[in-house]
Amino acid sequence: MDFKYITTTKPINGRIKQFCADFIVEEIGRDYVTHLTYLPDKKVPETDWDAVFEKKEDNDQLLVDVEKFNLSTTTAINDISRFLRTSRKRIGYAGLKDKRAITVQRLSIFEPQKERISKFYFKYIKLYNPVWSKTRIDIGDLRQNKFTITVRRIPNHTIEELQTLFADFKKQIGTTGLINYFGEQRFGGARDITHKVGKLILQNNYKEAILSYLTEDCEMESPELREARKQLREDLNFGKHAYDFPSGAGYERLMLNYLANNPDDYLGVFKTLPKAIQYLFVHAYQSYLYNQIITRRIEKGFGTAQIEGDTILNGEVMIPLFGFSSKVNEGEAGRIEQEILDKEGVTLEMFYNNDHSVFSSKGDHRPIRIPVFNLDLLEIADDDNERNKEENPNFKKLTLSFTLDKGNYATNLARELIKPTDDKWC
């Protein structure tokens, strides 16, 4: 995907997410703040669960802080629900957090059993700070996320040069804000697949959508998973290959088991997935179109400035997230929007799905740029990773922290600073 930049600072290059501990996310809710405390290697102190349950009174929601390591939020919730022997629908959360990271967020669990939760243990999930409430944690409770990111393998810069460059970068971001692109996570990360499946869904091509999701691979996946996708692609024997997929590919195994018994029901396969996952496909395609509109505006020399026909809200240019109730703007803004739709071969009416309401979307708007709060440089030092040092003893690392409103992507700021020349930076 072609991302453009809003700052003029020199690129530092480098990479993020080389290690999970290089990308930390802490959740800031409507009336709570979480802090990473125990991962990656500290033990959570014992909880007096008898005392916790004595304070239950007439509350039915147990609120807990949950730290996770290299797990998506949905995977962590699935693990917790299985251990507690409760439905994942009884676990509430305010937002999805990055997988390749260490993150902390607050969850609510409806009426957990003391006998189960008192024994809870997963190496890469820490659960603590239990408190009872009448209110479930839900999407509307998220306000912001605080990020602490380490960029490694920074070549050709001294510490002093990086300090000067970062100071200029911070000044520019404070003036211009940040381009509000949707980040790679929205599109399936390295596999870059979610929006492609979404477009096929808009075209009612459910078979190709499912096969694309199951069989398209990328070099960053494990050899076992890539081989499983290859074998499935060659013969489409769903039952035969269901357990060729490693245990981490839980959704693929779920889908293949369904197809083994219902080989032609490709729409039904989608319905086996959690609704939160079903929504992602069409929403990812909306996000892809949104990104394309911004990139085209920048290519035409408009940057993030207001142009003829723009929708303005609270003084900010709003870019459409297309849906069946959307309208293409007038003027130059509308010409760019229609150009993107025509290039993609889609119409607004295609966002209404008669087969499955989850795949319908009315549409919305999203600001073209966003503010960055509390951007700080925490450290610049020699890269202390042994493998990186062996490759280049002059590699540097840079650690920064900042806060973004919910729904915004930290990788946008990292990309703006790094200005990568290939797709291996993240």
C-alpha positions in Angstrom: 0.0 0.0 0.0 1.3 3.4 -1.0 1.6 5.7 2.0 2.6 9.4 1.7 4.3 11.6 4.3 3.4 14.9 5.9 6.7 15.8 7.5 9.9 16.9 5.7 12.4 15.4 8.1 15.1 13.0 6.8 14.2 9.3 7.1 15.8 7.4 10.0 15.0 4.0 8.4 15.2 1.3 11.0 12.5 -1.3 12.0 9.8 -1.6 14.6 8.3 -4.7 16.2 11.5 -6.7 15.9 10.6 -7.9 19.4 7.2 -7.8 21.2 8.7 -5.7 24.0 9.6 -3.0 21.4 5.9 -2.2 21.0 3.9 -1.5 24.2 0.3 -0.4 24.3 -1.5 0.9 27.5 -5.2 1.5 27.4 -6.8 4.7 28.7 -10.6 4.3 29.3 -13.5 6.6 30.1 -12.8 6.3 33.9 -9.6 4.1 34.1 -6.0 4.0 33.0 -4.0 0.8 32.6 -0.3 0.4 33.1 2.0 -2.4 31.9 3.3 -4.0 35.1 4.2 -7.6 34.8 5.0 -8.8 31.3 7.4 -9.9 29.9 8.9 -11.6 33.0 7.4 -10.5 36.3 5.1 -12.8 38.3 1.7 -11.5 39.3 1.3 -11.5 43.1 -1.3 -14.0 44.5 -4.8 -12.6 44.6 -7.0 -13.3 47.7 -10.0 -14.5 45.6 -12.1 -15.3 48.7 -11.9 -11.6 49.7 -12.7 -10.5 46.1 -15.8 -12.6 46.0 -16.9 -11.5 49.4 -17.2 -8.0 48.0 -19.3 -9.1 45.0 -22.6 -8.0 46.5 -25.2 -7.6 43.7 -22.6 -6.9 41.0 -22.2 -9.3 38.1 -19.3 -7.9 36.1 -15.7 -8.6 37.3 -13.3 -6.0 35.9 -9.7 -7.1 35.5 -6.6 -5.7 33.9 -5.1 -8.1 31.3 -1.7 -8.0 29.9 -0.9 -10.1 26.8 2.3 -11.0 24.9 2.3 -11.6 21.1 -1.5 -12.4 21.1 -4.4 -10.6 19.5 -7.2 -9.4 21.8 -9.6 -12.0 20.3 -7.1 -14.8 20.8 -6.5 -13.8 24.4 -10.3 -13.6 25.1 -10.7 -17.0 23.5 -8.0 -18.4 25.8 -9.5 -16.8 28.9 -13.1 -18.0 28.0 -11.9 -21.6 27.5 -10.0 -21.6 30.8 -13.0 -20.1 32.7 -15.4 -22.4 30.9 -17.6 -19.5 29.9 -18.8 -18.0 26.6 -16.5 -15.4 25.0 -19.7 -13.3 24.7 -19.6 -12.8 28.5 -16.2 -11.1 28.2 -16.3 -7.4 27.4 -13.5 -5.2 26.0 -13.1 -1.6 25.0 -10.8 -2.1 22.0 -8.7 -4.5 20.0 -4.9 -4.2 20.6 -2.0 -5.1 18.5 -0.9 -8.8 18.3 2.9 -8.4 17.9 3.3 -6.3 21.0 2.9 -6.3 24.8 -0.4 -4.7 25.7 -2.6 -4.1 28.7 -6.3 -3.4 28.7 -9.3 -3.7 30.9 -11.8 -6.6 30.4 -15.1 -7.4 32.1 -16.1 -11.0 32.8 -19.8 -11.8 33.6 -20.3 -13.9 36.7 -17.0 -15.9 36.6 -16.7 -19.0 38.8 -14.3 -18.4 41.7 -12.9 -22.0 41.4 -11.9 -21.4 37.8 -10.6 -17.8 37.9 -8.5 -18.5 41.1 -6.6 -21.1 39.1 -6.1 -19.0 36.0 -2.7 -19.3 34.4 -1.3 -18.6 30.9 2.3 -17.9 30.4 1.6 -15.0 28.0 -1.6 -13.6 29.7 -1.5 -11.9 33.0 -4.8 -11.1 34.8 -4.9 -8.9 37.9 -6.6 -5.9 39.7 -10.0 -7.5 40.0 -12.9 -5.3 41.1 -16.7 -5.8 40.8 -19.0 -3.6 38.8 -22.6 -3.5 37.6 -21.3 -2.3 34.2 -19.7 -4.3 31.4 -16.6 -2.9 29.6 -17.6 -2.1 26.1 -16.3 -0.4 22.9 -17.5 3.1 23.9 -15.4 3.0 27.1 -12.1 3.4 25.2 -10.7 6.9 25.0 -7.0 6.7 24.1 -4.0 4.4 23.8 -0.5 5.2 25.0 2.3 3.7 22.9 5.9 3.1 23.7 7.8 2.1 20.6 11.5 1.2 20.1 12.9 1.6 16.6 16.0 -0.6 16.0 18.5 -1.1 13.3 18.8 2.6 12.6 21.8 3.1 10.2 24.0 6.0 9.3 23.0 8.3 12.2 24.9 9.5 15.3 23.0 10.0 18.6 23.3 13.7 18.1 21.9 13.6 14.6 19.0 11.6 15.8 18.3 14.0 18.6 18.2 16.9 16.2 16.1 15.1 13.7 13.6 14.0 16.3 13.3 17.6 17.7 12.4 18.8 14.2 10.0 15.9 13.7 8.2 16.6 16.9 7.9 20.3 16.0 6.4 19.5 12.6 3.9 16.9 14.0 2.8 19.4 16.6 2.0 21.9 13.8 0.5 19.6 11.1 -0.8 16.7 13.1 -0.5 13.2 11.6 -2.1 11.8 8.4 -4.9 9.6 9.7 -4.2 6.6 7.5 -5.5 3.2 8.6 -2.4 1.1 9.5 -1.3 -2.3 8.3 -3.1 -4.1 11.1 -6.4 -3.1 9.5 -5.5 -5.0 6.4 -4.3 -8.2 8.0 -0.7 -7.2 8.7 2.0 -8.8 6.6 -0.5 -11.0 4.7 -2.4 -7.9 3.5 -5.5 -9.9 2.9 -8.5 -8.5 4.9 -9.5 -5.8 2.5 -9.1 -8.1 -0.5 -11.6 -10.5 1.1 -13.8 -7.5 1.8 -13.9 -6.5 -1.8 -14.8 -10.0 -2.9 -17.7 -10.0 -0.3 -19.0 -6.7 -1.9 -19.0 -8.6 -5.2 -21.0 -11.5 -3.5 -18.1 -13.8 -4.5 -18.1 -15.7 -1.2 -16.2 -18.7 -2.6 -13.2 -16.7 -3.8 -13.3 -14.6 -0.6 -13.0 -17.8 1.5 -10.4 -19.4 -0.6 -8.4 -16.2 -0.7 -8.5 -16.0 3.1 -7.5 -19.6 3.5 -4.8 -20.1 0.9 -3.0 -16.8 0.3 0.2 -16.8 2.3 3.2 -14.5 3.0 6.8 -15.1 3.7 6.5 -13.9 7.3 4.2 -16.8 8.2 5.6 -20.0 9.7 6.8 -22.6 7.2 4.1 -25.0 8.6 1.3 -22.5 7.9 2.6 -21.6 4.5 2.8 -25.3 3.5 -0.7 -25.9 4.8 -2.0 -23.1 2.7 -0.1 -24.4 -0.4 -1.5 -27.9 0.0 -5.0 -26.7 0.4 -4.7 -24.4 -2.6 -3.6 -27.4 -4.7 -6.6 -29.8 -4.1 -9.2 -27.8 -2.0 -9.7 -30.9 0.1 -11.1 -29.2 3.2 -11.5 -32.2 5.5 -8.1 -33.6 4.6 -6.2 -30.4 5.4 -8.2 -29.1 8.4 -5.6 -30.3 10.9 -2.6 -29.5 8.7 -3.0 -26.0 9.8 -1.1 -25.3 13.1 -3.1 -24.7 16.3 -2.4 -20.9 16.1 -4.5 -20.8 12.9 -7.7 -21.4 14.9 -10.1 -19.5 12.5 -8.8 -21.4 9.5 -9.3 -24.7 11.2 -12.8 -23.7 12.3 -13.6 -22.7 8.7 -12.2 -25.9 7.2 -14.1 -28.1 9.5 -17.3 -26.4 8.5 -16.5 -26.7 4.8 -15.7 -30.4 5.3 -19.4 -30.9 6.2 -20.8 -28.1 4.0 -18.5 -27.9 1.0 -20.6 -25.4 -1.0 -21.8 -23.1 1.8 -19.2 -20.4 1.5 -21.4 -17.7 3.0 -22.1 -20.0 6.0 -18.3 -20.3 6.6 -18.2 -16.6 7.4 -21.0 -17.0 9.9 -18.9 -19.5 12.0 -16.5 -16.6 12.8 -17.0 -14.2 15.7 -19.1 -11.2 14.6 -16.2 -8.9 15.5 -14.1 -10.8 12.8 -16.9 -10.8 10.3 -17.3 -7.0 10.4 -13.6 -6.6 9.7 -13.6 -7.6 6.1 -15.9 -5.0 4.6 -14.7 -2.4 7.1 -11.1 -3.1 5.9 -12.1 -2.5 2.3 -13.8 0.8 3.3 -10.5 1.7 5.1 -8.5 0.8 1.9 -10.6 3.2 -0.2 -10.2 5.9 2.5 -6.4 5.5 2.4 -6.5 5.6 -1.5 -8.4 8.9 -1.4 -5.9 10.5 0.9 -2.9 9.3 -1.1 -4.5 10.6 -4.3 -5.1 14.0 -2.8 -1.4 14.2 -1.7 -0.2 13.0 -5.2 -2.3 15.9 -6.7 -0.5 18.3 -4.5 -3.3 19.1 -2.0 -1.8 17.4 1.0 -4.2 17.4 3.9 -5.6 20.9 3.2 -9.2 21.7 2.5 -10.2 21.6 -1.2 -13.4 22.3 -3.2 -16.3 20.1 -2.1 -14.8 18.8 1.1 -17.0 17.8 4.1 -15.8 19.8 7.2 -16.5 18.9 10.8 -15.1 20.9 13.7 -12.8 22.6 11.3 -11.2 19.4 10.0 -11.4 17.8 6.6 -13.4 14.6 6.7 -12.8 11.8 4.2 -15.6 9.3 3.5 -15.7 5.8 4.6 -18.0 4.7 1.8 -21.2 2.8 2.5 -24.6 2.4 0.9 -25.9 5.7 2.5 -22.8 7.7 1.4 -22.8 10.4 -1.2 -19.8 11.4 -3.3 -18.9 15.0 -2.7 -19.1 17.8 -5.2 -16.1 19.6 -6.7 -12.5 18.4 -6.7 -13.0 16.3 -3.6 -15.8 14.4 -5.3 -13.8 14.0 -8.5 -11.0 12.3 -6.5 -13.5 10.1 -4.6 -15.2 9.0 -7.9 -11.9 8.3 -9.5 -11.0 5.9 -6.7 -14.4 4.1 -6.9 -14.1 3.8 -10.7 -10.6 2.5 -10.5 -11.7 -0.2 -8.0 -14.9 -1.0 -10.0 -17.2 -0.7 -7.1 -20.4 1.3 -6.4 -21.9 2.6 -3.2 -24.9 0.3 -3.6 -22.6 -2.7 -3.3 -22.1 -1.9 0.4 -25.7 -3.1 1.0 -25.7 -6.9 1.4 -29.0 -8.8 1.1 -27.4 -12.1 2.1 -25.9 -11.2 5.5 -26.6 -7.9 7.3 -23.2 -8.0 9.0 -21.7 -7.4 5.5 -23.7 -4.2 5.0 -22.3 -0.8 6.0 -24.1 2.6 5.9 -20.8 4.5 5.7 -19.2 7.2 7.8 -16.5 9.9 7.7 -13.1 10.1 9.3 -10.8 13.1 9.7 -7.8 13.3 7.3 -5.4 14.1 10.1 -5.2 13.7 13.9 -3.4 15.2 16.8 -0.6 13.5 18.6 -0.4 13.9 22.4 2.6 13.8 24.7 5.2 12.9 22.0 8.4 12.3 23.9 11.9 10.9 23.1 12.8 8.4 25.9 16.1 7.1 24.7 18.6 7.0 21.9 21.4 4.5 22.2 23.4 1.8 20.4 21.2 -1.1 19.4 21.9 -3.7 22.1 20.5 -6.7 20.2 23.3 -9.2 19.6 22.2 -10.2 16.1 21.8 -6.6 15.0 25.2 -5.7 16.5 26.8 -8.5 14.6 25.4 -7.3 11.3 26.3 -3.6 12.0 27.9 -2.5 15.3 26.8 1.1 14.4 23.1 0.4 14.4 21.2 2.7 16.8 17.9 2.3 18.6 15.4 5.0 19.5 12.5 4.8 22.0 9.6 7.2 22.0 6.2 7.4 23.6 3.0 9.2 22.6 -0.8 9.0 23.0 -3.4 8.8 20.3 -7.2 8.9 20.4 -9.0 5.6 19.9 -9.1 4.1 16.5 -5.8 5.7 15.4 -2.7 3.8 14.5 0.7 4.2 16.1 2.4 2.7 13.1 1.4 5.9 11.2 3.7 7.9 13.4 6.5 5.4 13.4 6.3 5.2 9.6 6.3 9.0 9.3 9.6 9.0 11.3 11.2 6.0 9.7 10.0 6.8 6.1 10.8 3.2 5.1 12.0 2.2 1.6 10.6 -1.3 1.7 7.8 -3.3 3.5 10.1 -5.0 6.0 10.2 -2.1 8.5 7.2 -3.3 10.5 
